């Protein structure tokens, strides 16, 4: 698996912590929600970082009212 390389590690770590806390609180998260709530434009990368730390994150595709599908992450 290719390592996530981000020149702004501090921001990535902060986003990862916020996302993990959100998921641990029993919430789910989509990429659009992550962008608005945490300023994270790369939710899949943050989820990969969380999984790398040993946390089991589940996901499923959900259909939006406009017919598009997005991935929803949860614990």
Steps between C-alpha positions, in 0.01 A plus 500: 500500500635840404580722796297817536741787451375841605717806531263639763529218756378714788174568325463135399558383856250753632240399243563133577442559872178694436369240258582213736329677792193558281486132404561381858204712611282270290470725199556420135677717246506561124763693308268799456430508875873470578575796276242724667553381858877454515641662186618160381495470122656150517281295731610169346863584583411588860300175529803310367714668768248400769491141373880493499482576873298180547147640515240297312303748289203369305348655191205472268375681193192715550285655232438874521167660405659615172578137409875516560672251728754586768684291754393535863753404769413382852637284783 
